[in-house]
């Protein structure tokens, strides 16, 4: 849970309780008046003139109830929007149809890791359409709107794994745009983020080393193929592209390299061979050449040359 989860619960039960009591009162009065003013008892219709004090009551009481709900909700809303000065910032990017979380040291993950009892600010943006980050266990939801940067402020107070969804319909695979929030002890959090940072740097340096010496036997535990797969996983590529030949939103990566594809460029069809340059261009500027039969949905990715080369090696391996 987050630091304000119980406060949100109290507001919810407060509003629900008032609504339930009003439902009972209105239902009782409907039945009461239905019986009291039944046609059998009052065969001749008469005009009923309500007393002035009754008008005051049914005006003042609803006004007080509405204002009390607003005030209670606003107090909790202010608490949810407050960002402590020592809050850790994590950048969140939503895209069709995956989440990317970037930490202060540049590490990117598709799972959101949070430190226990540490204030966090999630700075959010979308790479395409409107998305909405929703963590039911934290009682928090915030939209990601094109052209704007939104945020969520929270402090996790319980360790565990919690569901994270997109709560705004964003296209065909909206239902699959989900991941996990993992709240860890502070030392475990920094340990896993540092580990992922070292893995990435070792992988990139190893890739450069392999490129220089051009010897497969010099590979270490993390190869460039594994690095490419990890980068694609972090950036949500497998939400739209399969690795087994099945069709999702975009072309499958299986058998893609060196194959011939018909693409649409500037409204004209042309045949291309999928090589290094084509893959690189498709990552940097995906709307330039769109494979025939597929919609232009992919957003550009800002990746380093080493990362793009690793992705190409992974695609090559899917023969």
Kinemage of the C-alpha trace (Angstrom):
@kinemage 1
@onewidth
@group {chain A} dominant
@subgroup {mainchain}
@vectorlist {calphas} color= white
{ca unk a 1} P 0.000 0.000 0.000
{ca unk a 2} L 0.944 3.658 -0.338
{ca unk a 3} L 1.074 6.265 2.421
{ca unk a 4} L -2.406 7.576 1.596
{ca unk a 5} L -4.178 4.300 0.754
{ca unk a 6} L -6.102 4.220 4.046
{ca unk a 7} L -7.090 7.883 3.617
{ca unk a 8} L -8.540 7.130 0.175
{ca unk a 9} L -10.374 4.141 1.650
{ca unk a 10} L -11.920 6.366 4.341
{ca unk a 11} L -13.119 8.892 1.745
{ca unk a 12} L -14.575 6.065 -0.334
{ca unk a 13} L -16.457 4.559 2.636
{ca unk a 14} L -17.606 8.015 3.758
{ca unk a 15} L -19.133 8.820 0.354
{ca unk a 16} L -20.497 5.268 -0.047
{ca unk a 17} L -22.047 5.411 3.426
{ca unk a 18} L -23.827 8.704 2.708
{ca unk a 19} L -25.019 7.374 -0.654
{ca unk a 20} L -26.331 4.190 0.957
{ca unk a 21} L -28.210 6.092 3.698
{ca unk a 22} L -29.746 8.417 1.086
{ca unk a 23} L -30.773 5.403 -0.960
{ca unk a 24} L -32.544 3.908 2.056
{ca unk a 25} L -34.216 7.239 2.927
{ca unk a 26} L -35.419 7.930 -0.617
{ca unk a 27} L -36.652 4.356 -1.077
{ca unk a 28} L -38.529 4.525 2.248
{ca unk a 29} L -40.144 7.859 1.344
{ca unk a 30} L -41.147 6.570 -2.124
{ca unk a 31} L -42.908 3.574 -0.596
{ca unk a 32} L -44.407 5.695 2.217
{ca unk a 33} L -45.882 8.283 -0.173
{ca unk a 34} L -47.004 5.551 -2.557
{ca unk a 35} L -49.105 4.053 0.227
{ca unk a 36} L -50.231 7.302 1.874
{ca unk a 37} L -51.364 9.001 -1.336
{ca unk a 38} L -52.748 5.900 -3.014
{ca unk a 39} L -55.757 6.536 -5.261
{ca unk a 40} L -57.958 4.335 -3.075
{ca unk a 41} L -57.391 6.674 -0.133
{ca unk a 42} L -57.498 9.910 -2.111
{ca unk a 43} L -59.917 9.511 -4.950
{ca unk a 44} L -59.891 13.225 -5.645
{ca unk a 45} L -56.514 14.827 -6.346
{ca unk a 46} L -55.632 17.752 -4.109
{ca unk a 47} L -52.764 20.190 -4.340
{ca unk a 48} L -50.241 19.719 -1.544
{ca unk a 49} L -48.500 22.824 -0.304
{ca unk a 50} L -45.227 21.980 1.408
{ca unk a 51} L -44.164 24.052 4.437
{ca unk a 52} L -41.330 26.539 4.061
{ca unk a 53} L -39.228 24.826 6.736
{ca unk a 54} L -39.252 21.621 4.668
{ca unk a 55} L -37.768 23.463 1.670
{ca unk a 56} L -35.003 24.800 3.901
{ca unk a 57} L -34.220 21.311 5.207
{ca unk a 58} L -33.999 19.591 1.825
{ca unk a 59} L -31.817 22.408 0.542
{ca unk a 60} L -29.437 22.791 3.487
{ca unk a 61} L -28.855 19.101 4.281
{ca unk a 62} L -27.837 18.030 0.725
{ca unk a 63} L -25.629 21.128 0.476
{ca unk a 64} L -23.847 20.264 3.716
{ca unk a 65} L -23.408 16.639 2.632
{ca unk a 66} L -21.971 17.587 -0.783
{ca unk a 67} L -19.594 20.158 0.742
{ca unk a 68} L -18.431 17.680 3.395
{ca unk a 69} L -17.672 15.076 0.696
{ca unk a 70} L -15.813 17.682 -1.336
{ca unk a 71} L -13.804 18.906 1.657
{ca unk a 72} L -12.836 15.423 2.836
{ca unk a 73} L -11.865 14.393 -0.695
{ca unk a 74} L -9.910 17.605 -1.320
{ca unk a 75} L -7.834 17.169 1.861
{ca unk a 76} L -6.772 13.679 0.722
{ca unk a 77} L -6.220 14.911 -2.847
{ca unk a 78} L -3.791 17.568 -1.576
{ca unk a 79} L -1.898 14.880 0.321
{ca unk a 80} L -1.683 12.739 -2.823
{ca unk a 81} L -0.335 15.618 -4.923
{ca unk a 82} L 2.315 16.762 -2.438
{ca unk a 83} L 5.875 15.891 -3.528
{ca unk a 84} L 8.388 15.823 -0.632
{ca unk a 85} L 11.716 17.607 -1.320
{ca unk a 86} L 13.658 14.350 -0.909
{ca unk a 87} L 11.428 12.332 -3.257
{ca unk a 88} L 13.150 9.965 -5.683
{ca unk a 89} L 12.158 10.605 -9.307
{ca unk a 90} L 11.377 7.721 -11.642
{ca unk a 91} L 10.466 8.453 -15.254
{ca unk a 92} L 7.537 6.513 -16.675
{ca unk a 93} L 6.783 6.126 -20.380
{ca unk a 94} L 3.591 4.516 -21.603
{ca unk a 95} L 3.368 3.273 -25.174
{ca unk a 96} L 1.232 0.858 -27.124
{ca unk a 97} L 1.270 -1.512 -25.278
{ca unk a 98} L 3.888 -1.557 -22.550
{ca unk a 99} L 5.402 0.412 -19.673
{ca unk a 100} L 9.007 1.611 -19.382
{ca unk a 101} L 10.420 2.786 -16.044
{ca unk a 102} L 13.713 4.721 -15.998
{ca unk a 103} L 15.683 5.304 -12.802
{ca unk a 104} L 18.229 7.965 -11.892
{ca unk a 105} L 21.207 5.915 -13.092
{ca unk a 106} L 19.687 5.367 -16.541
{ca unk a 107} L 18.497 1.801 -15.920
{ca unk a 108} L 15.230 0.918 -17.648
{ca unk a 109} L 12.862 -1.854 -16.590
{ca unk a 110} L 9.419 -3.089 -17.586
{ca unk a 111} L 8.610 -3.742 -13.908
{ca unk a 112} L 8.324 -0.832 -11.481
{ca unk a 113} L 10.674 -1.242 -8.508
{ca unk a 114} L 10.081 0.984 -5.456
{ca unk a 115} L 11.972 1.330 -2.151
{ca unk a 116} L 10.013 0.839 1.071
{ca unk a 117} L 9.145 4.018 3.045
{ca unk a 118} L 10.916 6.231 0.484
{ca unk a 119} L 8.977 9.128 -1.139
{ca unk a 120} L 8.774 8.637 -4.911
{ca unk a 121} L 7.675 10.908 -7.733
{ca unk a 122} L 6.616 9.143 -10.918
{ca unk a 123} L 7.067 11.623 -13.764
{ca unk a 124} L 4.973 10.316 -16.628
{ca unk a 125} L 4.608 10.846 -20.366
{ca unk a 126} L 3.139 8.938 -23.296
{ca unk a 127} L 4.895 8.055 -26.531
{ca unk a 128} L 1.653 7.862 -28.506
{ca unk a 129} L -1.991 7.869 -27.337
{ca unk a 130} L -3.548 8.540 -23.927
{ca unk a 131} L -2.749 5.930 -21.279
{ca unk a 132} L -3.611 5.792 -17.581
{ca unk a 133} L -1.344 4.322 -14.902
{ca unk a 134} L -3.474 2.511 -12.331
{ca unk a 135} L -2.291 0.630 -9.234
{ca unk a 136} L -5.428 -0.650 -7.441
{ca unk a 137} L -3.584 -1.636 -4.241
{ca unk a 138} L -2.243 1.929 -3.896
{ca unk a 139} L -5.611 3.547 -4.776
{ca unk a 140} L -3.843 5.667 -7.377
{ca unk a 141} L -4.593 6.433 -11.028
{ca unk a 142} L -3.223 9.153 -13.295
{ca unk a 143} L -3.556 9.789 -17.049
{ca unk a 144} L -0.614 10.107 -19.432
{ca unk a 145} L -1.618 12.714 -22.019
{ca unk a 146} L 0.177 13.472 -25.292
{ca unk a 147} L 2.195 16.685 -25.076
{ca unk a 148} L 1.972 16.919 -21.278
{ca unk a 149} L 4.009 15.625 -18.365
{ca unk a 150} L 1.954 14.344 -15.443
{ca unk a 151} L 3.041 12.891 -12.123
{ca unk a 152} L 2.149 10.717 -9.148
{ca unk a 153} L 3.601 11.155 -5.674
{ca unk a 154} L 3.572 8.257 -3.218
{ca unk a 155} L 5.455 6.527 -0.419
{ca unk a 156} L 5.179 2.694 -0.337
{ca unk a 157} L 4.568 1.412 3.200
{ca unk a 158} L 4.333 -2.345 2.537
{ca unk a 159} L 6.656 -4.694 0.686
{ca unk a 160} L 5.225 -7.030 -1.931
{ca unk a 161} L 4.205 -7.358 -5.560
{ca unk a 162} L 1.207 -5.378 -6.822
{ca unk a 163} L -0.634 -5.205 -10.156
{ca unk a 164} L -0.215 -2.186 -12.432
{ca unk a 165} L -2.663 -1.645 -15.311
{ca unk a 166} L -3.502 0.838 -18.035
{ca unk a 167} L -6.985 2.154 -17.178
{ca unk a 168} L -7.572 4.040 -20.442
{ca unk a 169} L -8.557 2.137 -23.611
{ca unk a 170} L -5.557 2.635 -25.888
{ca unk a 171} L -6.004 0.203 -28.766
{ca unk a 172} L -6.199 -3.480 -29.657
{ca unk a 173} L -3.872 -4.806 -26.955
{ca unk a 174} L -5.011 -2.472 -24.166
{ca unk a 175} L -5.932 -5.437 -21.964
{ca unk a 176} L -2.347 -6.744 -22.152
{ca unk a 177} L -0.759 -3.455 -21.038
{ca unk a 178} L -0.054 -4.586 -17.512
{ca unk a 179} L 2.953 -5.217 -15.316
{ca unk a 180} L 3.935 -5.370 -11.632
{ca unk a 181} L 4.998 -2.933 -8.925
{ca unk a 182} L 7.571 -4.536 -6.633
{ca unk a 183} L 8.183 -2.781 -3.323
{ca unk a 184} L 11.471 -3.828 -1.743
{ca unk a 185} L 13.467 -2.979 1.346
{ca unk a 186} L 15.632 0.048 0.521
{ca unk a 187} L 18.891 -1.946 0.473
{ca unk a 188} L 17.328 -4.612 -1.792
{ca unk a 189} L 15.975 -1.917 -4.113
{ca unk a 190} L 19.360 -0.261 -4.611
{ca unk a 191} L 20.985 -3.671 -4.966
{ca unk a 192} L 18.727 -4.772 -7.822
{ca unk a 193} L 18.949 -1.410 -9.636
{ca unk a 194} L 22.742 -1.412 -9.332
{ca unk a 195} L 22.847 -5.018 -10.551
{ca unk a 196} L 20.783 -4.181 -13.629
{ca unk a 197} L 23.011 -1.170 -14.303
{ca unk a 198} L 26.155 -3.320 -14.175
{ca unk a 199} L 24.581 -5.985 -16.370
{ca unk a 200} L 23.775 -3.389 -18.993
{ca unk a 201} L 27.248 -1.829 -18.977
{ca unk a 202} L 28.972 -5.223 -19.009
{ca unk a 203} L 26.785 -6.309 -21.910
{ca unk a 204} L 27.500 -3.172 -23.931
{ca unk a 205} L 31.236 -3.311 -23.268
{ca unk a 206} L 31.284 -7.017 -24.077
{ca unk a 207} L 29.452 -6.316 -27.331
{ca unk a 208} L 32.090 -3.750 -28.311
{ca unk a 209} L 34.822 -6.209 -27.365
{ca unk a 210} L 33.299 -8.943 -29.518
{ca unk a 211} L 32.937 -6.534 -32.402
{ca unk a 212} L 36.590 -5.611 -32.221
{ca unk a 213} L 38.045 -9.093 -31.987
{ca unk a 214} L 35.282 -10.818 -34.019
{ca unk a 215} L 35.590 -14.101 -32.160
{ca unk a 216} L 32.557 -15.928 -30.847
{ca unk a 217} L 34.631 -17.894 -28.361
{ca unk a 218} L 35.373 -14.683 -26.451
{ca unk a 219} L 31.736 -14.349 -25.375
{ca unk a 220} L 31.076 -14.053 -21.656
{ca unk a 221} L 27.962 -14.991 -19.715
{ca unk a 222} L 25.886 -12.153 -21.201
{ca unk a 223} L 26.044 -12.238 -25.011
{ca unk a 224} L 25.002 -9.584 -27.484
{ca unk a 225} L 21.971 -11.707 -28.420
{ca unk a 226} L 20.814 -11.778 -24.796
{ca unk a 227} L 21.487 -8.060 -24.546
{ca unk a 228} L 19.343 -7.404 -27.616
{ca unk a 229} L 16.515 -9.468 -26.173
{ca unk a 230} L 16.778 -7.626 -22.845
{ca unk a 231} L 16.691 -4.197 -24.527
{ca unk a 232} L 13.654 -5.163 -26.596
{ca unk a 233} L 11.950 -6.554 -23.513
{ca unk a 234} L 12.613 -3.338 -21.561
{ca unk a 235} L 11.157 -1.241 -24.385
{ca unk a 236} L 8.032 -3.370 -24.802
{ca unk a 237} L 8.828 -4.600 -28.327
{ca unk a 238} L 7.327 -8.038 -27.695
{ca unk a 239} L 3.910 -6.533 -27.007
{ca unk a 240} L 3.563 -5.917 -30.755
{ca unk a 241} L 6.060 -8.321 -32.387
{ca unk a 242} L 6.175 -12.067 -31.769
{ca unk a 243} L 9.243 -14.304 -31.927
{ca unk a 244} L 7.421 -17.446 -33.070
{ca unk a 245} L 5.999 -16.292 -36.402
{ca unk a 246} L 2.511 -15.449 -35.123
{ca unk a 247} L 0.936 -12.151 -36.124
{ca unk a 248} L 0.208 -9.560 -33.465
{ca unk a 249} L 0.231 -5.829 -34.250
{ca unk a 250} L 3.507 -5.721 -36.168
{ca unk a 251} L 5.463 -8.267 -38.235
{ca unk a 252} L 6.970 -11.216 -36.361
{ca unk a 253} L 10.719 -11.155 -35.729
{ca unk a 254} L 11.034 -14.837 -36.648
{ca unk a 255} L 12.638 -15.184 -40.057
{ca unk a 256} L 12.574 -11.429 -40.508
{ca unk a 257} L 16.275 -10.800 -41.183
{ca unk a 258} L 17.302 -11.105 -44.878
{ca unk a 259} L 13.672 -11.635 -45.917
{ca unk a 260} L 11.952 -9.576 -48.610
{ca unk a 261} L 9.093 -7.340 -47.526
{ca unk a 262} L 6.741 -5.018 -49.375
{ca unk a 263} L 6.642 -1.634 -47.650
{ca unk a 264} L 4.733 1.580 -48.218
{ca unk a 265} L 6.921 4.685 -48.492
{ca unk a 266} L 5.442 8.089 -49.371
{ca unk a 267} L 2.244 6.359 -50.471
{ca unk a 268} L 4.053 4.013 -52.892
{ca unk a 269} L 4.747 0.314 -52.532
{ca unk a 270} L 8.265 -1.049 -52.907
{ca unk a 271} L 10.117 -4.230 -52.059
{ca unk a 272} L 12.993 -4.128 -49.582
{ca unk a 273} L 15.390 -6.633 -48.066
{ca unk a 274} L 15.479 -6.600 -44.287
{ca unk a 275} L 19.091 -5.813 -43.402
{ca unk a 276} L 20.949 -3.844 -40.724
{ca unk a 277} L 20.142 -0.459 -42.228
{ca unk a 278} L 16.456 -1.255 -42.661
{ca unk a 279} L 16.098 -2.409 -39.032
{ca unk a 280} L 17.977 0.643 -37.746
{ca unk a 281} L 15.776 2.961 -39.803
{ca unk a 282} L 12.642 1.155 -38.580
{ca unk a 283} L 13.699 1.775 -34.969
{ca unk a 284} L 14.629 5.439 -35.413
{ca unk a 285} L 11.968 6.414 -37.972
{ca unk a 286} L 9.327 3.642 -38.073
{ca unk a 287} L 6.765 5.641 -40.054
{ca unk a 288} L 9.033 6.035 -43.116
{ca unk a 289} L 8.633 2.493 -44.422
{ca unk a 290} L 5.580 0.660 -43.113
{ca unk a 291} L 5.189 -3.012 -43.990
{ca unk a 292} L 2.187 -3.542 -46.240
{ca unk a 293} L -0.810 -4.922 -44.375
{ca unk a 294} L 0.133 -3.311 -41.053
{ca unk a 295} L -0.925 0.005 -39.513
{ca unk a 296} L 1.556 2.793 -38.761
{ca unk a 297} L 1.402 2.560 -34.942
{ca unk a 298} L 5.035 2.358 -33.849
{ca unk a 299} L 6.688 5.327 -32.147
{ca unk a 300} L 10.398 6.201 -32.621
{ca unk a 301} L 12.900 4.839 -30.095
{ca unk a 302} L 15.943 6.784 -28.905
{ca unk a 303} L 18.591 4.066 -28.563
{ca unk a 304} L 22.370 4.039 -28.713
{ca unk a 305} L 24.167 2.481 -31.697
{ca unk a 306} L 25.406 -0.379 -29.498
{ca unk a 307} L 21.836 -1.121 -28.387
{ca unk a 308} L 20.537 -1.102 -31.957
{ca unk a 309} L 23.340 -3.444 -33.049
{ca unk a 310} L 22.460 -5.806 -30.205
{ca unk a 311} L 18.810 -5.788 -31.299
{ca unk a 312} L 19.863 -6.612 -34.862
{ca unk a 313} L 21.922 -9.566 -33.605
{ca unk a 314} L 18.938 -10.873 -31.658
{ca unk a 315} L 16.670 -10.602 -34.717
{ca unk a 316} L 19.309 -12.385 -36.807
{ca unk a 317} L 19.221 -15.276 -34.345
{ca unk a 318} L 15.479 -15.864 -34.935
{ca unk a 319} L 15.846 -17.820 -38.160
